[in-house]
Amino acid sequence: MIEDEPENNFALRVWFMTDYADVVDELQVYAVELTPSNKLSGISIIVTEEQLPKYITQPIALLKMLGNGGRIPHVGKKIAKDLFYVYVHVDQWLEYTGDKTKEK
């Protein structure tokens, strides 16, 4: 089990890797590491912030308003300013990771 993981088997750990920012077309682009919980299939993947689907970005927008450790039932938990756990549906995650695998 991932450290600080909420009591939800379908949590996705979302870490905005601010130490790994890059500048593209004069915009700062962050790498984002997505780590599935023990019930979600797959391994951690790293994408850019722009590659995140709405079912991940919308909950994070809500969680950003909370203090560290804040939780919204059935949405997720904010661990720190750049680390979140978001609840996702297995089908969405499998489709997303499948698409990312095809890109390689």
ZIBEL-V405095 format. One record per pair of residues at least 12 apart in sequence whose ideal C-beta (glycine too) atoms are under 8 Angstrom apart, sorted by sequence separation. I is the first residue (numbers start at 0). J is the second residue. If there is no record, write none. Layout:
i=I j=J
i=I j=J
This chain:
i=17 j=29
i=32 j=44
i=33 j=45
i=62 j=74
i=65 j=77
i=67 j=79
i=74 j=86
i=16 j=29
i=32 j=45
i=33 j=46
i=58 j=71
i=61 j=74
i=62 j=75
i=67 j=80
i=73 j=86
i=15 j=29
i=16 j=30
i=31 j=45
i=62 j=76
i=63 j=77
i=16 j=31
i=30 j=45
i=31 j=46
i=62 j=77
i=15 j=31
i=16 j=32
i=30 j=46
i=31 j=47
i=58 j=74
i=59 j=75
i=14 j=31
i=30 j=47
i=31 j=48
i=58 j=75
i=63 j=80
i=13 j=31
i=14 j=32
i=29 j=47
i=13 j=32
i=28 j=47
i=29 j=48
i=31 j=50
i=12 j=32
i=13 j=33
i=14 j=34
i=28 j=48
i=31 j=51
i=12 j=33
i=28 j=49
i=62 j=83
i=11 j=33
i=12 j=34
i=33 j=55
i=11 j=34
i=12 j=35
i=62 j=85
i=11 j=35
i=12 j=36
i=59 j=83
i=11 j=36
i=58 j=83
i=10 j=36
i=59 j=85
i=9 j=36
i=58 j=85
i=8 j=36
i=11 j=39
i=58 j=86
i=7 j=36
i=8 j=37
i=9 j=38
i=16 j=45
i=8 j=38
i=9 j=39
i=55 j=85
i=8 j=39
i=4 j=36
i=55 j=87
i=1 j=34
i=15 j=48
i=54 j=87
i=54 j=88
i=1 j=36
i=0 j=36
i=0 j=37
i=54 j=91
i=13 j=51
i=52 j=91
i=13 j=55
i=52 j=95
i=11 j=55
i=13 j=59
i=39 j=87
i=40 j=89
i=39 j=89
i=38 j=89
i=41 j=92
i=40 j=92
i=41 j=93
i=44 j=96
i=39 j=92
i=40 j=93
i=46 j=99
i=41 j=96
i=44 j=99
i=40 j=96
i=35 j=92
i=17 j=81
i=5 j=70
i=10 j=75
i=16 j=81
i=10 j=76
i=15 j=81
i=14 j=81
i=15 j=82
i=14 j=82
i=13 j=82
i=14 j=83
i=5 j=75
i=12 j=82
i=13 j=83
i=5 j=76
i=12 j=83
i=13 j=84
i=12 j=84
i=13 j=85
i=11 j=84
i=10 j=84
i=11 j=85
i=3 j=78
i=10 j=85
i=11 j=86
i=10 j=86
i=11 j=87
i=7 j=84
i=9 j=86
i=10 j=87
i=9 j=87
i=5 j=84
i=7 j=86
i=9 j=88
i=4 j=84
i=9 j=89
i=3 j=84
i=11 j=92
